[in-house]
Amino acid sequence: MKIALIGYGKMGKMIEQIAKDRGHQIVSIIDVDNQEDFDSPEFASADVAIEFTNPTSAYANYLRAFSHNVKVVSGSTGWMKDHKAEVEALTRDGKQTLFWASNFSIGVAIFAAVNKYLARIMNAFPQYDVRMEETHHVHKLDAPSGTAITLAEDIVDSLDRKSSWVKGTFLAADGTTTGKAEAAPDEIAIDSVRRGEVPGIHTVTYDSEADRITITHDAHSRKGFALGAVLAAEYTQNHTGLLTTSDLFKF
């Protein structure tokens, strides 16, 4: 398979190595200093482009790839609140193809399945309230993380007593805390922590007067995310439309 990379930071370099190890060819690498290569024949020859950039440029990157009918796998978060409807329209009926996930880790996919199952069980036990916390490296721009939002939305879908998620507290790398710890009874608070070079920790806690139940996914490195992105690209090569990890992993 021919792969283009959009974004060549730590994640892009890791994806490049894993893709090559799996026998794929990197035909184009686009970063901030060579945006004109979106219009190159090398980029247009790609079967799939893998995009890991930032919330402000992700949607524009999709449009530039789609203009050459290149399918996109993206792990960029923070763009959906502004462009979800446009992306759904662009990918409707397989006109263009975007595989988007807030997290490509196989472990997170398993964790998400456990999270949904636990929420369905907890629907019958209203004495337990639920709260979430996500911890990431200091370079991460968005908070809460896209993964945390996805997990929270899955809980809302399964837990009748919750209708939405809200930002909880934010603990910055310098030790300052902002935000509020309180949440309405029908809301799930997501607390965020930024420290060091943490790849990602997500914790869901159900607390009652009697006891506490906690599930956690703790990433050791970005390697799991990079492998998952390449697996998604392999899947995307032969599928169309708006895709996500629930299409790739059938739990």
C-alpha positions as CSV (number, residue, x, y, z in Angstrom):
1,M,0.0,0.0,0.0
2,K,1.1,3.5,-0.8
3,I,0.9,5.8,2.3
4,A,1.2,9.6,2.6
5,L,2.0,11.1,6.0
6,I,0.5,14.5,7.0
7,G,2.4,15.7,10.1
8,Y,5.9,14.5,10.8
9,G,6.4,14.9,14.5
10,K,7.0,12.0,16.9
11,M,3.9,10.2,15.9
12,G,4.5,10.6,12.2
13,K,8.0,9.2,12.5
14,M,6.7,6.3,14.5
15,I,4.0,5.6,12.0
16,E,6.5,5.7,9.2
17,Q,8.7,3.1,10.7
18,I,5.8,0.7,11.6
19,A,4.3,1.1,8.1
20,K,7.6,0.3,6.5
21,D,8.1,-2.7,8.8
22,R,4.7,-4.0,7.6
23,G,5.7,-3.7,3.9
24,H,4.1,-0.4,3.0
25,Q,5.6,2.4,0.9
26,I,5.7,6.0,2.1
27,V,5.2,8.1,-1.0
28,S,4.8,11.6,0.5
29,I,5.6,13.3,3.8
30,I,3.9,16.7,4.4
31,D,4.8,19.0,7.3
32,V,4.4,22.7,8.0
33,D,7.3,23.7,5.7
34,N,6.1,21.9,2.5
35,Q,2.4,22.4,2.2
36,E,2.6,22.7,-1.6
37,D,3.3,19.0,-1.7
38,F,-0.4,18.4,-1.2
39,D,-0.7,19.1,-4.9
40,S,2.2,16.8,-5.9
41,P,1.7,13.7,-8.0
42,E,3.4,11.7,-5.2
43,F,0.7,12.7,-2.8
44,A,-2.1,12.0,-5.3
45,S,-0.7,8.5,-5.8
46,A,-1.3,7.5,-2.2
47,D,-3.9,4.9,-1.3
48,V,-4.3,6.4,2.1
49,A,-3.0,9.5,3.9
50,I,-2.4,9.2,7.7
51,E,-2.9,12.6,9.4
52,F,-1.7,13.5,12.9
53,T,-1.5,17.3,13.3
54,N,-3.6,19.7,15.4
55,P,-7.2,20.9,15.9
56,T,-6.6,24.1,13.8
57,S,-5.3,22.4,10.6
58,A,-6.9,18.9,10.6
59,Y,-10.1,19.8,8.7
60,A,-8.2,21.8,6.0
61,N,-5.9,18.8,5.6
62,Y,-8.9,16.6,5.0
63,L,-10.2,18.9,2.3
64,R,-6.8,19.0,0.5
65,A,-6.5,15.2,0.6
66,F,-10.1,14.8,-0.6
67,S,-9.5,17.2,-3.5
68,H,-7.1,14.5,-4.9
69,N,-9.5,11.6,-3.9
70,V,-7.0,10.4,-1.3
71,K,-8.6,8.5,1.7
72,V,-7.6,9.8,5.1
73,V,-6.9,8.2,8.5
74,S,-6.8,10.8,11.2
75,G,-6.1,10.9,14.9
76,S,-6.3,14.7,15.2
77,T,-8.8,15.8,17.8
78,G,-10.6,19.1,18.6
79,W,-11.9,19.8,15.1
80,M,-15.3,18.0,15.3
81,K,-17.2,20.6,17.2
82,D,-16.8,23.0,14.3
83,H,-16.8,20.6,11.3
84,K,-18.6,17.4,12.1
85,A,-21.6,18.2,9.8
86,E,-19.3,19.1,6.9
87,V,-17.3,15.9,7.2
88,E,-20.4,13.7,7.4
89,A,-21.7,15.4,4.2
90,L,-18.4,14.9,2.4
91,T,-18.2,11.2,3.4
92,R,-21.9,10.3,2.9
93,D,-22.4,7.4,0.5
94,G,-18.7,6.9,0.3
95,K,-18.0,10.0,-1.8
96,Q,-14.9,10.6,0.3
97,T,-13.4,8.4,3.0
98,L,-12.2,9.4,6.5
99,F,-11.3,7.0,9.2
100,W,-11.3,9.1,12.4
101,A,-10.6,8.0,15.9
102,S,-9.7,9.9,19.0
103,N,-7.4,7.1,19.9
104,F,-6.0,4.2,17.7
105,S,-4.6,2.1,20.4
106,I,-5.8,-1.5,20.4
107,G,-5.8,-1.4,24.2
108,V,-8.0,1.7,24.2
109,A,-10.4,0.0,21.9
110,I,-10.7,-2.9,24.4
111,F,-10.9,-0.4,27.3
112,A,-13.8,1.5,25.4
113,A,-15.7,-1.8,25.0
114,V,-15.3,-2.5,28.8
115,N,-16.4,1.1,29.5
116,K,-19.6,0.7,27.5
117,Y,-20.4,-2.7,29.2
118,L,-19.7,-1.3,32.7
119,A,-22.0,1.7,32.0
120,R,-24.8,-0.6,31.0
121,I,-24.4,-2.6,34.2
122,M,-24.3,0.6,36.3
123,N,-27.6,1.8,34.8
124,A,-29.3,-0.4,37.3
125,F,-27.3,1.0,40.3
126,P,-28.0,4.7,40.7
127,Q,-26.1,4.9,44.0
128,Y,-22.9,5.1,42.0
129,D,-21.9,8.4,40.5
130,V,-19.3,8.5,37.7
131,R,-16.4,10.8,37.1
132,M,-13.4,10.7,34.7
133,E,-9.8,11.8,34.6
134,E,-7.4,12.0,31.7
135,T,-3.6,12.7,32.0
136,H,-1.4,13.7,29.1
137,H,1.9,15.3,28.2
138,V,2.4,19.0,28.5
139,H,2.4,19.5,24.7
140,K,-1.2,18.4,24.3
141,L,-3.3,21.4,23.1
142,D,-6.9,20.2,23.8
143,A,-8.5,19.4,27.1
144,P,-10.3,17.1,27.8
145,S,-8.7,14.7,25.4
146,G,-10.6,13.4,22.5
147,T,-10.4,9.9,23.9
148,A,-11.9,11.1,27.2
149,I,-14.8,12.8,25.4
150,T,-15.5,9.6,23.4
151,L,-15.5,7.5,26.5
152,A,-17.8,10.0,28.3
153,E,-20.2,10.1,25.3
154,D,-20.3,6.3,25.4
155,I,-21.3,6.4,29.1
156,V,-24.0,9.0,28.4
157,D,-25.4,6.8,25.8
158,S,-25.7,3.9,28.3
159,L,-26.4,5.6,31.6
160,D,-30.0,7.0,31.8
161,R,-29.1,9.4,34.7
162,K,-26.4,11.2,32.7
163,S,-27.2,13.5,29.8
164,S,-23.9,15.2,29.0
165,W,-20.2,15.6,30.0
166,V,-18.6,18.8,31.3
167,K,-15.1,20.0,31.8
168,G,-14.0,19.4,35.4
169,T,-10.7,20.6,36.9
170,F,-7.6,21.3,34.9
171,L,-4.2,20.7,36.6
172,A,-1.5,22.4,34.6
173,A,2.2,21.4,34.5
174,D,3.1,24.3,36.8
175,G,0.8,23.0,39.5
176,T,-2.0,25.6,39.0
177,T,-5.6,24.3,39.0
178,T,-8.5,25.9,37.1
179,G,-12.1,24.8,36.4
180,K,-14.6,23.4,38.9
181,A,-14.9,20.1,40.7
182,E,-18.7,20.2,41.0
183,A,-21.0,18.9,38.3
184,A,-24.8,18.7,38.1
185,P,-26.3,15.3,38.9
186,D,-27.0,14.6,35.2
187,E,-23.4,15.5,34.1
188,I,-20.1,13.6,33.9
189,A,-17.2,15.7,34.9
190,I,-13.9,15.1,33.1
191,D,-10.8,16.2,35.0
192,S,-7.6,16.9,33.0
193,V,-4.0,16.7,34.1
194,R,-0.9,17.9,32.1
195,R,2.5,16.7,33.2
196,G,5.8,15.5,31.7
197,E,5.7,13.3,28.6
198,V,2.8,11.0,29.6
199,P,1.4,9.4,26.5
200,G,-2.0,9.0,28.0
201,I,-3.9,7.8,31.0
202,H,-7.7,7.5,31.2
203,T,-9.6,6.6,34.3
204,V,-13.3,6.1,34.8
205,T,-14.5,5.9,38.5
206,Y,-17.9,4.9,39.9
207,D,-18.1,6.0,43.5
208,S,-20.8,5.2,46.1
209,E,-21.1,5.5,49.9
210,A,-20.1,1.8,50.2
211,D,-17.3,1.4,47.7
212,R,-15.6,2.5,44.5
213,I,-15.0,0.8,41.1
214,T,-12.3,2.1,38.9
215,I,-11.1,1.1,35.4
216,T,-7.9,2.6,33.9
217,H,-6.0,2.5,30.6
218,D,-2.3,3.6,31.0
219,A,-0.3,3.9,27.7
220,H,3.4,3.1,28.1
221,S,4.3,4.7,24.8
222,R,2.9,6.1,21.6
223,K,3.8,2.8,19.8
224,G,0.3,1.3,20.3
225,F,-1.3,4.4,18.8
226,A,1.0,4.3,15.8
227,L,0.4,0.6,15.1
228,G,-3.4,1.1,15.4
229,A,-3.2,4.0,12.8
230,V,-1.4,1.7,10.3
231,L,-4.0,-1.1,10.9
232,A,-6.7,1.5,10.3
233,A,-5.0,2.5,7.0
234,E,-4.9,-1.1,5.9
235,Y,-8.6,-1.4,6.7
236,T,-9.4,2.0,5.0
237,Q,-7.8,1.0,1.7
238,N,-10.7,-1.4,1.0
239,H,-13.6,0.6,2.7
240,T,-15.3,3.9,2.1
241,G,-17.3,6.5,4.0
242,L,-16.9,7.7,7.6
243,L,-15.1,5.0,9.5
244,T,-14.0,4.5,13.1
245,T,-12.5,1.9,15.4
246,S,-15.9,0.2,15.9
247,D,-15.6,-0.8,12.2
248,L,-12.1,-2.0,12.6
249,F,-12.4,-3.8,16.0
250,K,-15.6,-5.9,16.4
251,F,-16.0,-6.4,20.1
